[in-house]
């Protein structure tokens, strides 16, 4: 009986170590999530900075147009360049937003899966603990 209790205690100790390991993994996941969030925030800041630079460039271009563009052909050429540049920026912004959305969804899915797995393992550990307590209680009653 003592050997069986020792074995069961070792089993519980291993399970507790496993729980601690899972908690470390969860904490690592939280850290990774924060890092991804920071990366996403940095990307958003870049997008905002790009928009501001685009606006400043447009304003400077408009000023130059007012001063220097005299013929209709030059004005049409300049508008075409702005349109191409604007389309390029819109594509880049859309691509960054799509990537941002995908990364957030992946992080959320991964976190939810990890959380689900950890909750399941915690339930299993609680069941084992309850079984152990019942077994010990029944043994102490028999004595």
Secondary structure per residue as TSV (DSSP state, phi and psi in degrees):
chain	resnum	aa	ss	phi	psi
A	1	X	-	360.0	-41.7
A	2	X	H	-63.2	-41.0
A	3	X	H	-63.1	-41.6
A	4	X	H	-65.2	-40.8
A	5	X	H	-64.5	-41.3
A	6	X	H	-61.8	-44.1
A	7	X	H	-62.4	-42.8
A	8	X	H	-67.2	-38.5
A	9	X	H	-63.7	-41.2
A	10	X	H	-62.1	-41.3
A	11	X	H	-60.9	-44.6
A	12	X	H	-64.8	-41.4
A	13	X	H	-61.2	-42.7
A	14	X	H	-63.2	-39.7
A	15	X	H	-66.7	-38.0
A	16	X	H	-64.9	-40.7
A	17	X	H	-62.5	-38.5
A	18	X	H	-64.4	-39.9
A	19	X	H	-62.0	-44.2
A	20	X	H	-61.6	-40.4
A	21	X	H	-62.4	-43.2
A	22	X	H	-64.2	-37.4
A	23	X	H	-65.0	-39.3
A	24	X	H	-62.3	-41.4
A	25	X	H	-64.0	-40.9
A	26	X	H	-64.1	-41.8
A	27	X	H	-63.8	-40.5
A	28	X	H	-61.7	-39.0
A	29	X	H	-63.5	-40.6
A	30	X	H	-62.5	-42.6
A	31	X	H	-63.0	-44.5
A	32	X	H	-62.1	-39.4
A	33	X	H	-62.1	-43.6
A	34	X	H	-63.4	-39.0
A	35	X	H	-65.5	-42.0
A	36	X	H	-63.9	-39.3
A	37	X	H	-62.3	-42.4
A	38	X	H	-63.2	-42.5
A	39	X	H	-61.0	-42.9
A	40	X	H	-64.2	-42.1
A	41	X	H	-63.2	-39.7
A	42	X	H	-62.1	-41.4
A	43	X	H	-64.3	-40.6
A	44	X	H	-64.0	-39.7
A	45	X	H	-63.5	-39.7
A	46	X	H	-62.6	-41.6
A	47	X	H	-61.5	-46.1
A	48	X	H	-62.1	-42.5
A	49	X	H	-63.1	-41.4
A	50	X	H	-62.5	-40.3
A	51	X	H	-63.7	-41.5
A	52	X	H	-65.1	-44.0
A	53	X	H	-62.6	-39.3
A	54	X	H	-62.4	-43.7
A	55	X	H	-64.5	-43.1
A	56	X	H	-63.2	-41.9
A	57	X	H	-63.8	-40.3
A	58	X	H	-64.9	-43.3
A	59	X	H	-62.5	-43.2
A	60	X	H	-64.4	-39.8
A	61	X	H	-65.4	-41.8
A	62	X	H	-61.1	-41.8
A	63	X	H	-63.0	-43.4
A	64	X	H	-63.4	-41.0
A	65	X	H	-59.7	-44.0
A	66	X	H	-62.4	-35.2
A	67	X	H	-84.8	-41.6
A	68	X	H	-112.8	-24.6
A	69	X	-	-82.7	117.2
A	70	X	-	-113.2	-28.1
A	71	X	S	-102.3	154.1
A	72	X	H	-63.3	-35.9
A	73	X	H	-63.9	-44.6
A	74	X	H	-63.1	-40.7
A	75	X	H	-63.4	-43.6
A	76	X	H	-62.4	-42.5
A	77	X	H	-60.6	-43.6
A	78	X	H	-65.6	-40.9
A	79	X	H	-62.8	-38.6
A	80	X	H	-63.2	-43.6
A	81	X	H	-61.4	-42.6
A	82	X	H	-61.5	-42.0
A	83	X	H	-62.9	-45.3
A	84	X	H	-61.6	-45.0
A	85	X	H	-64.0	-42.5
A	86	X	H	-62.5	-44.1
A	87	X	H	-62.3	-40.4
A	88	X	H	-62.7	-45.0
A	89	X	H	-64.8	-41.1
A	90	X	H	-62.8	-38.7
A	91	X	H	-65.1	-43.0
A	92	X	H	-63.6	-42.9
A	93	X	H	-63.4	-44.4
A	94	X	H	-61.9	-43.2
A	95	X	H	-62.3	-42.6
A	96	X	H	-66.0	-40.9
A	97	X	H	-64.4	-42.4
A	98	X	H	-62.2	-43.4
A	99	X	H	-63.8	-43.0
A	100	X	H	-58.5	-47.0
A	101	X	H	-62.1	-44.9
A	102	X	H	-62.0	-43.4
A	103	X	H	-63.7	-42.2
A	104	X	H	-63.0	-43.3
A	105	X	H	-63.9	-41.9
A	106	X	H	-62.7	-43.6
A	107	X	H	-63.2	-44.0
A	108	X	H	-63.7	-43.0
A	109	X	H	-64.2	-44.3
A	110	X	H	-63.7	-42.5
A	111	X	H	-64.5	-44.4
A	112	X	H	-61.8	-40.9
A	113	X	H	-65.3	-45.4
A	114	X	H	-61.5	-43.7
A	115	X	H	-62.9	-43.7
A	116	X	H	-61.4	-45.2
A	117	X	H	-63.2	-43.8
A	118	X	H	-66.2	-38.0
A	119	X	H	-65.0	-40.1
A	120	X	H	-63.3	-43.4
A	121	X	H	-65.3	-37.8
A	122	X	H	-65.5	-38.6
A	123	X	H	-64.8	-41.5
A	124	X	H	-62.2	-41.1
A	125	X	H	-65.4	-40.2
A	126	X	H	-65.5	-39.7
A	127	X	H	-62.4	-44.4
A	128	X	H	-62.3	-42.0
A	129	X	H	-63.2	-44.5
A	130	X	H	-61.7	-42.8
A	131	X	H	-61.7	-41.2
A	132	X	H	-64.6	-44.1
A	133	X	H	-64.3	-39.9
A	134	X	H	-63.4	-42.8
A	135	X	H	-64.0	-44.6
A	136	X	H	-65.7	-38.9
A	137	X	H	-64.7	-41.8
A	138	X	H	-69.3	-32.1
A	139	X	H	-72.1	-38.9
A	140	X	H	-70.3	-28.3
A	141	X	H	-71.3	-37.7
A	142	X	H	-67.1	-26.4
A	143	X	-	-76.7	360.0
